[in-house]
């Protein structure tokens, strides 16, 4: 039996560490600040659209949005 083993060369960082990563060239700004702003603006945009319905409260939306971004960009 032949195995084609591929070593893991990069480990996924934790969500907390990712959120607390400083933004390069920005003072006192972290990834969390950007993602929080994106979540807020996305939620507000959905609320403004007459053809879209908000189906969750903001805190749940924000938590799900952060998880989505983490899962998508920290493979």
Buried (B, 14 or more C-beta within 10 A) or exposed (E): EEEEEEEEEEEEEEBEEBBEEEEEEEEEEBBBBBBBEBBBEEBEEBEEEEEEEEEEEBEEBBEEBBEEBBEEEEE
